[in-house]
């Protein structure tokens, strides 16, 4: 898959089958929508194209931006795995935010991409203040000569699969539901940074993970995880929270104790694949009580991950 920042030359993707949206999380609904245009593009012998935006439009429009489910890099990998030929990441700025929906289609979508088909989700909006709807896009497509396909909601046990539903599941620590809606286990990825070394003093050295500030964190507490580092996988226990045993109003941290691992991780890239919520964060009477609980957490995480590696 070729990734392009900004607009293409029209000759590159003319006649393409195009999926348009923010695609935060690239969840099961997004996967179905993008998979549909890939299949149709293959049959027609035309490029399969995805257009998305960065940063999240809410960061520019002044609305309260939601915690994002994926970094741009991870979004690219997930979209590439679906067989897309071109991913165009359009910079979302105030100029783009002010465009009327019709202007976006007349000045950008049609002349730059010349799509044969545009696929969007049922709740897709575009243009100034989100005034553009799938119905408007269909009308403009009929006028200009491209087809519009609107993906119906994808559901799981009566719930609509959406980025909002997934965020709600993460807020409750419901990792299994988030996995069902995403189609993969939730992941936190970032760089290992120096911490206060309290874990090492307690006998449980931890890697402090710095993730981009816009990324959605799940409920505070302790998780069983699989940690991926340099193409190797380790079982891990991860605490996400503010370490109330050591003070009040401490900044939130992500601390991972990799089971059966020895060595340094500072400055390295680490991925934590969340597998189960073990318990909420709580304050302990002191380091000894906390260390005893950490040992119990490790035992539970090891047993859980030994049983459920798939």
N, C-alpha and C positions, 0 to 999 in steps of 0.2 A: 504494500500500500504506500502510495506517495502522500506525504503530508505537506500541505502548502499553507503558509500564513498569508491571508489576503485573497485577492481575486485571481482567477485564471485568465490566460488568453483563451478566447472563445473557441479556438480551433482544437484545444486539448480535450474538451468534454462535450462538445456539441452533440446533441441527441442523447444525452445521458439520462439515466434513471437515478433520481435524486431524493435522498431523505433529508428533511430539514427540521432542525430542532436543537434544543440545548443538550439533551441526552445525558443529563447528570445521572451517573450510576450505570448507564448502559444496561438497564434491568431487563427483565423478561419481555416487557411490553416493547421497549426499544429494540430488543433483539428480533422480535417478530417483524417489526416495521422495517428495519434495515435488511433483515434476511429476505423479505419480500422483494425489495428493489434489486437486491443482488441476484436473486433467481431470475427475475424478469430481464435484467440487463444481460445475463449470460445467454438467455434464449435469443435475445435481439442482437447480440454481438456488439453491445454498446457499453460504455463505462458505467460502473456503479459508483455513485458519488454521495458523500455525506457532507452537509454544511452544518457547522456548529459555531458557537460564539465564545469568546473569552475577552474579558472576565464575564462572570454571570451578569446578565442584564440588570438584576436588582442592585448590583454594586454601583451602577451608573445612574439608574433612575431614581435613587434615593429611597426605594423601598427597603425593608429589612431583609438583607440577603440571607437565605437559608444556609445552614452548614452543608457543604458540598459532600457528595458521596464518593467522588473520585477526583484525583488530581488530573490535570490535562494529560500528563504522560500516561497515566493508567487508562484514561479514557481512550487515548490513541491505540493502546495495545488491545483493549477490548473490542474496539471497532475494527481494527485490522483482522482480528480473529474471525470476524464474520464474513470475510472475503471481499471487502470494499476495495475499489481500485484507487480512489482519491478521497482524501479528507481535507476539506478546506476549513480553516479556523479563521473566522472573520473577527477582526478586532471590534468589540462592542464599545463604542464611545458615545459621547453626547450627540455628535452629528448623526450617527446611525440611529440613536434613540429617538431623534426628532423627526425622522422620515415618516411621512404618511405611508400606510400600508401599500397603497397603489404605487407610490414612488419607489418603494423597495422592489416591487415586482417589475415595474417598467424600466428602472434605471440599473438594477443590480441582477435580480434573479434571471430575467429573460435575456438581456443582451450579453451578460457575462457567461451564462451557463447553457442557454438554449436547450432546456430539458425537454425530453419527450414525456416524462412522467415525474411528478413531484408527490412524495408521500409524506404525510404529517400525522401526528396523533390527534385524537378526537378533541383534546383540550388545548391544541396549539393556538397561540396568538402571536401576532407580529405587528410591527409598525408602532407609531407614536401611541403611547399609553395602552399598548396591546389592543388597539382598535381592530386590527385585522383578524379575521376568523377563517376557519376552513371553508365556510360558505362563500366568503368574499374571494378567497384564493381560487375556488372552483370557477367562479364567474370570470375572474381575470384569465384563468387558464383557457376557458372556452373562447375568450376574445383573442388571445395571443396564439393559441394553438398547442397547448400542452395539457395533458390529462392530470387530474389531481385525485389521489387515493387517500382517503381518510381512514386511519386504522381505528377500529372499534376498541373499546376498553378491553384489556386482558384482565381476567379475574383469577383469584385463587381463594377457594373456600368462601366465596361471596364477597371478597374484598377486591377493589380495583387495584391493580398493580400500578403504583406510581412512586415517584421519588418521595412525596410527602408521606405516604403510607410506610415506606421503608424507614424514613427518619423517625416516625412515631414508634416503630418497632425497636429501633436502636435506643430511643429514649427510655424504653421499658427494659432494656437488656434482653430483648427477645431475639437472640441471635439466630435461632432456627427459623423463625418466621422471616427475618431479614434475608436469610439464605434462600428460602423458598421464593421470595419475591424478586430477588436479584438474579437468581440462577447460579450463584457462586457464593462462597463464604465472604463476609465483609472483611476488608483489608485496611489496615493502617500502615502507611509506608513513610519513611523519612530517614533522617540522618541521626546516628547515635552521637549524643553530646555528653559532656562531662556533667555529673550530678554531684550530690553532696556526700556520696559514698556510704550512706547509712546502711544500704543493703549489704554491702561488703562487711561492715562492722557486725551485722547481725548473722553473718554466715550465708547470706543469699545475695551474691553480687548481681547487680541489675544493670541493664543497658537502658539509658534514658533516651527515649526516641523523641526527636523534634519533628513534628509534622507541620505542614503549612497551616497558618492560622485560620484559613477559610474552610478547613476540612471538618466535617461533622464527627464529633466524638460520641461514643455510646454512653449509656448510664454509668455513673461512677461505680467502681467496684473491681472485683477480681475476676479474671477470665482465664480459661484454658485456651491456649493458642498453639498454632504451628508457626515457628519463626523461620523465615527464609533468608539465608545469608550466603552469598557466593555459591549459589546453585546447590546448597545443602539445606536440609530441613531438620529443625530441632523442635522437640516439644518444649513448651514454655508456659510460665505463669505470668500474667500481666496485671499490674495494678494501674487503674486509671482513676486519678483523683487528686485530692489536696493534702494527703498524709496528715490527718487530724491528730494523730498521736504525737506529732512533733510541733504542733502550733496551730494557730488559727489564721485564716485568710492567706494561706500559702498558695502559690500559683499551682494550677492543675499540671500534672505531669503524667507521662506514660512510661512506666518502669517495667521492663521485661527481664525476668529471670529465666535464662535458657537452661533447661535440664540437660545434664550430661555434656556440658560445653565448658571448655577451658580456653582462656585466651582473651585478648583485648578486642573491643569493637569500636572504640572511639573513632569518629570520622567516617565510619562505614555506613553503607546503605542497608537498611533492614526492613523487611516486610513482616507484619504480624497478621496472620490469618485468624480471625476470631472464630472460635469453635463452640464455646459454651460460657455462660455467665455463672460463676460459682457462688458468689455472694456479694452483697453490697459493701461499700466501704464503711468502716466504723472506727471509732477511737478506742485505743487500748490503754490499759493502765500504765504500761511502760514497755521498753524494748523487749524484755523477756517474754511477756505475754504475746507481743506482736510476733516474735520469732517462733513461738510455739504454733501460732495460727498459720504462719507462712509455711511451716513444715507440713501442717495438715492440708493447706492449699496445694502444695506440690504433690502430695500423695493422691489427692482427689484428681488433680489435673492429669497426672501420669496414668491413673487407672482409666479415666474417661478417654484420653487420647489413644491409649493402647487398644481400647474396644472399638473406637470410631475413627479410624484413620482415613476412610474414604471421603 
